[in-house]
């Protein structure tokens, strides 16, 4: 990659029962991406949540194309979720944060 080329960023957010917290988090991250004009994606990895985390993320992603939902096959834990998101990430720079930033 040439120094002048723009990098693409991936933000991975593992989530387990985060339907109450994830909307504000995604709003903040998407706003930051748009404010800076970054080429970026936000990957939320739902770790078998028992609440409506997946539905909340789907609703947000319909309005914010930067956001994408990945589902784990059941509850596998934070490490698995972070790895799963990292493996699915398309960015040149990949990072993760928890749902509370």
N, C-alpha and C positions, 0 to 999 in steps of 0.2 A: 504494500500500500504506500502510495506516495504521500509525503507530509501534507500536501494541500488537500488530499481527499478527505471527505467527511467520514467519520466512523459511525457505525451503527451500534447502538447500545441495547442491551437486554437487561431488564430488571426482573429478577425472579423473587416471587413472594410466596412462601409456603403458607398454607392456611388450613386450620382445623377449627371448625366452629367459630368463624370470624365474621358472621353476617352482620353483627352490630358494629364492628370496627372497620371492615374492609371498604365501605363506601367512601369514608373520609380519606382513608389512605390512598385509594385509587384516584380520588379527586386531586389530592396534593401531588401525586407523582405525575399524573397526566398534565396537570397545570404546569409543573416544572418543565416537562418535556416540551410542551408547546411554547412556553415563554422563551426557552433557549433555542428553539428551532431544531432540536435534535431529531435525528432519524432514530427512533427507538420503539421497542416493544416492551410491554409489561406482561409477564407470564405469571398468572396466579395458579399455583398447584394446590388443588383441593385434595386434602389428605383424608378422604372418607368422612367428611363432616356429617354430623347427625342433624345439624340445623340447615337453613336454606342458603348457606354460603355460595354454593354453585349457582343457584338461581339468581342471587343478587349480582354475582359477577357477570353472568350472561346478560342480565339487563343493562348493566353498565357498559359492557363491551358492545352492545348494540348502538350505543351513543358515542363510544370512544373506541375507534378501531385500533388504537394502540394496545388495548387490553385483550388478552387471550386467556382462556381457561384450559387447564390440563387437569384431568382426573386421575388420581392414583387408583389402583385396584384395591380399594379398602384402605384402612388406616395403617400406614406403613412407617410413620414417624417423620420427624423433621429432616433427618439426614437423607433419607430416601427421597423426600419431597424436594429438597434443595438439589440433589443430584439429578432427579428426573427433570426438573426445570432447566438445569444447566445443560443437560444433554439435548433438550428440545430447543434451546436458545439459538437464535440466528445472528446475534450481534457479534461484532468484532471485540467488543468489551462486554463481559457478562459479570453481573454482580447480583447479590441478593440482600434482601432486608426482610425483617419480620413485619407482620401486619401492623405493628404499632410504630413502624419506622425507627 
